Amino acid sequence: METYVLILLCLAAFVAGFVDAIVGGGGLIQTPLAILLLPQYAISTVIGSLKIPAFSGTFIATLQYLKKVKVYLKLFILMAVLAFVAAYFGSHLLTVIPNDFMKPVLFVVLVFLAIYTFLKKDFGQVSARQVSTKKQFIYGSIIALVVGFYDGFIGPGTGSFFILGFIVLLGFDFLTASTHAKLVNLVTNLGSICLFLLKGKIVWAVALPMAASNALGGFLGARLAIKKGNGFIRYFFLFVVCLTLLRFGYEVFTE
């Protein structure tokens, strides 16, 4: 592998870590580039290798969020268990079948999400409502299973989908939603990593340098998000959703 390829991948990992720390969606940056620059590897091997930097960046960002935001521990533990299992089986499915059939569905979902976030100015600015503990556990379980499986199977935009679920179903503000999204996303990455390790799908010469770059981006992104607050995160969320739309739209309409 050429040195310039690794440098480009590390730069992409840094930017991905920065974006992911704020609203998720870092995979939209590093995944397409890695697939383009590493054609000698199978898609599942590239995705497996990228889970290492994704984990490191999310871990560093999470540490920053935990200094400022209260975590609903019981809810997180339940979601963590379910998300781990869902991501593991999602990654297993990735090694067996292609995931292209999901892209049109995700495109439609993202169109509605972008419109809703843009029109509803108070979306995620304050806690929308009080949700009972029972409903939190039910909704949290659904979010963990659905988004966790998606992360293992496809991946890009996972953090944004977690944030959406926490705001719409659990009534969190953007900062609280981002914190919990990071925590659960850590677990989904870990579930996928376990599967890819067992399958021998990780290229460490690529994964480790990208992990260091992603971690630095995650640290800086989280610090900025905490400093700027909910309004900044909302605009960044819209930006990343639009990028996600462009990516899936291109793949849906050019195939």
URQUI-V903201 format. One record per backbone hydrogen bond with DSSP energy under -0.5 kcal/mol. CO is the residue of the C=O (numbers start at 1). NH is the residue of the N-H. Records with the same first field share a line. If there is no record, write none. Layout:
BEGIN
CO=NH  NH
END
This chain:
BEGIN
2=6
3=7
4=8
5=9
6=10
7=11
8=12
9=13
10=14
11=15
12=16
13=17
14=18
15=19
16=20
17=21
18=22
19=22  23  24
20=24
25=28
26=29  30
27=31
29=33
30=34
31=35
32=36
33=37
34=38
38=41
42=46
43=47
44=48
45=49
46=50
47=51
48=51
49=52  53
50=54
51=55
52=56
53=57
54=58
55=59
56=60
57=61
58=62
59=63
60=64
61=65
62=66
63=67
64=67
65=68  69
71=73
72=76
73=77
74=78
75=79
76=80
77=81
78=82
79=83
80=84
81=85
82=86
83=87
84=88
85=89
86=90
87=91
88=92
89=93
90=94
91=95
93=96  97
99=102
100=103
102=106
103=107
104=108
105=109
106=110
107=111
108=112
109=113
110=114
111=115
112=116
113=117
114=118
115=119
116=120
119=121
120=123
122=125  126
124=174
129=131
132=136
133=137
134=138
135=139
136=140
137=141
138=142
139=143
140=144
141=145
142=146
143=147  148
144=148
145=149
146=150
147=151
148=152
149=153
150=154  155
154=156
155=158
157=161
158=162
159=163
160=164
161=165
162=166
163=167
164=168
165=169  170
166=170  172
167=171
173=177
174=178
175=179
176=180
177=181
178=182
179=183
180=184
181=185
182=186
183=187
184=188
185=189
186=190
187=191
188=192
189=193
190=194
191=195
192=196
193=197
194=198
195=199
196=200  201
197=200
201=203
202=204
203=206  207
204=208
206=210
207=211
208=212
209=213
210=214
211=215
212=216
213=217
214=218
215=219
216=220
217=221
218=222
219=223
220=224
221=225
222=226
223=227
224=228
225=229
229=233
230=234
231=235
232=236
233=237
234=238
235=239
236=240
237=241
238=242
239=243
240=244
241=245
242=246
243=247
244=248
245=249
246=250
247=251
248=252
249=253
250=254
251=255
END
